[in-house]
Structures are given as C-alpha cells and as structure tokens.
C-alpha cells in the first residue's frame, strides 16, 4: 500500500518538471513569508522582501543573459528565479528603516546574486557546475563581510518556527518528485543530533540548566536545516549518481551544519557546509555534461520513438541508469526543457547511446504533447544535445546467483534492454524471467534485442501477438494481477523483482509483487 500510494503521488507531481515544481514551491513559501511579514513574524518587512527579491532577480538575470549570449545557449529563466528566491531566504535583508540603513547592504545583495549566477558558468567542469549557485553567492558575500561589515551576509532568516510547516509541506513535494526524501531525512537527523550535542556542551560549559525539550525544539524549528535540505542539498546536479554516495554527502553536510567549525573569522556551517558536501560529491564521480550527436531516429512501434546518439567523448554509466537530456526551446511549458530518459543501450555499445519515448500521433485523439516532446521531435539528425547528468540505482544486484524478475510496463522496458544487452555482451549468465506488459501486441518494443539474450518472457497484452520470439509466451489476454503473476512466475517468492514503468501502473502492480524477496522500482512520469 505504501509503495502504491508513493507512486500515485509521484505520477501527479510528475506533471511538472523538477525546476518548475521547485520554483512554485519557493514562490509559495515566499508568499506566505510576505503575508507573515505584515505582522512582524519574520525578520524582513514587506518592503524589504520586495526590494531584496527585485535586486536578486535583476542581478541574477543580467549575469545569466550576458553569460547565455557568450555561450550561445537559450536563457533558463526558471533557474534564474530559483537562485534568486533561495538567496532571498538565505541573505540578511537590507534594512529600509531605523538607524541601520546602509547603501552597502543593497550592493551586497546584488553581489551575492551576481556571484551565484556567474558560478554556473565559471565554477564548472566540462560544462557542469560543481557547487550549488546560491550557496556560492551567500558564502562569497559572507567572506567579503569580514572586511566590509556593512555589506551584509547570510542570516538564514527562513529558519523560524512560523515558516517550518510551509517549508516542510512544499519541501516534501519537491523531495517526492526528485525521490530524495531519504537522503534529506538523513541530513536533517544528523544535523539535528549534532546540533543538539553542540548546544548541550555549550549549556554545560556555561553552567546553565539543560532543558532537553526546549533545545530540541530550537534546533529543529528555529534552524535552517529543513530549508537547506529540501531546496539546496537535494539539487540533483550537485549530488553523486548513486544513493549510497548521496547518503554519505548528506551525513557530511549534516555534521558540518550541525556543529560549525570555525576557520579564521567564519565558520563552515550552513552554506559553507553544503559547498564542502558538493566537493565530496564531485570526488565520488567526476560528473560532467556530455554532448550527444543525434545519429538516427526511428519509430520502433506505432507510438515508440527510438533516438540513437553518438557521444562526443567517453561516458560512464551502469546498465539501468538514466540520463537527463536538455532540449532548449522557446515558450517551454510547465514540464521545462529537461527530461529524464532511461538509457536503452548497454555500456558496451558506446559511443552509441540510445533512448526511447512514447509519441502518440495526433490523429489518435491524444492530448497535445509537451513543449519538450515537440522540440525533441524537431531536432535534426546531426544536431547536438547536452546530457546534464546520469543517475540512478536501478541496477542489477552484484550477486550473480540471485534469481531475478523483470516487470516492464510499456516504455519501461528500456532499462531492462540495457541490462540484458550488458549481460549478453559480457557473457554473464543469470536466472532472469521477464514480464512484459503492453497495451497491444504492436507495442512490444525491442523484441528482437530481447530475443537475442534468450531471456524467457511472458507477454501481457489484450490481443494475441501474431508471432512471438523463441522463449516468449502470451498470457492469453489476462490482466496482470497477483494471481496471474504467480501463475506466470511460480517461484516469485525466490526472486528479486525489478519493475519499471509509469508511476500509476507501478502503483497498480506493486501489491502483486509483495510476494517477491524484494522489489526495486523505476518510476518515470512521462514526457
């Protein structure tokens, strides 16, 4: 039930791109903070919030426009607004009334925004930024404030009890979409425990009475940990590709944020802790943008388009992982200009890289395609697209003797094609059974390639295929459920199950896979 509900929510959130969802979440928190500012419940006044955000948007936007003209890429407005909104909550707002008004504070906000935007282009390795941009902007401003105190710095005023619930609610939506809930949960736990221990030591050193409840409440609700984790640590572009690596980065950042270590006049807490975590992530995997040249496009089923690319330089990935493809285009809709694709080719196929996606003809009454899909369909052969990263833990277990069950729902067959091609290429024999679910027999993609691996396949389609490859059999038009699954795979309880497909379908099938030894899912939200 939990897995089923999880994937149903993911299907809803998947209607928005990650960037659009983060932007909407930050706007939601900003609107709530703005309303609270009228009652004096947050640090900035309403006018201070408006002025700060305006300066940040202008500073970030100008640098982005200049940089985009130099590098020749289309501006990414969502990224600009996200950086500005994060800095709004992190920086000390310039005072507009009282005895502390100083023009330098306005300069400081502009400097932080400009540095953050510039870091996306200057602090990079092979076109991929290494550090969280907002953290870079805030850290540089804090360092400058050592010599110019009136210029401002980071204050993390978002860490207040009145904003805790909005940050949690909107943060959960983002973490659900990016599937980083466990990573950020570990960060928060480590940061809170370490911060509690630090506060306890400080109380005892000062001879103060220890109030455990008060300390815990202060550390959890009056600290920036929730915001830092949900909106900065969770950024996929600055996390390593594997979950165990991400957990290590989360623990490192949590420990440093919870117990800041002083280096000279500044500490390594908060945004500086995140920058150190970014370096740890970079050390795990020297992430880099990869540029792919489109070699060929082919329609392999009535609704499945296969794109074949050639990598311009060496690329590393594991069979079953996915890439994020950037297709810049004007007037992008809520789904944005970047989408994730499971890699349908094996590592042994390099430099050839293949991905596939559903493409419904307009005459079938399908809903209008996303702007991304339209733009991708207009890319000419010979054109070059950027891969912004490769991620994923949907990889086969290291123990080759463990029997496996692969359940592919529609286009969800692509990571399994990569895995089976890899096993076939390296001559590795595994006990694998595949369940292949498709709407009709004509939608069974990659049949020839799967046949070459001699993998037993049970097909669940409404109509009977006219011809089936060797080792394949039709389930007689039955619907896949717990009963038919057990009939098709009698030794299900002995197998580790892997299931890939749209979240809604995975949610329907997850209960039927409860009998398996373990279940690993690879849900995607479509294009």
ABEGO torsion letter per residue (X at the ends): XAAAAAAAAAAAAAABBAAAAAAAAAAAAAAAAAAAAAAGABABBAAAAAAAAAAAAAAAAAAAAAAAAAAGBBBBAAAAAAAAAAAAAABBBBBABEAABBAAAAAAAAAAAAAAAAAAAABBBGGBBABBAAAAAAAAAAAAAAABAAAEEBAGAABBAAAAAAAAAAAAAAAAAAGAAAAAAAAAAAAAAAAAAAAAAAAAAAGBBBBAAAAAAAAAAABAAAAAAAAAAABAAABBABAAAAAAAAAAAAAAAABBBBBEABBABEAAAAAAAAAAAAAABBBBBBBBBBABBBBABAABBBBBBBBABBBBBBBGBBBBBBBBBBGBBAAEABBBBBBABBAAAOABBBBBBBBBBAAAGBBBBBAAAAAAAABBBGBBBBBAEBBEABBBBABAABBBBBBBBEAAAAAAAAAAAAAAAAGBBBBBBBBBBBABAAABBGAAAAAAAGBBBBBBBABBBABBBBGBBBAGGBBBBAAAAAAABAAAAABBBBBBEBAAAAAAAAAAAAABABBBBBBBAEX
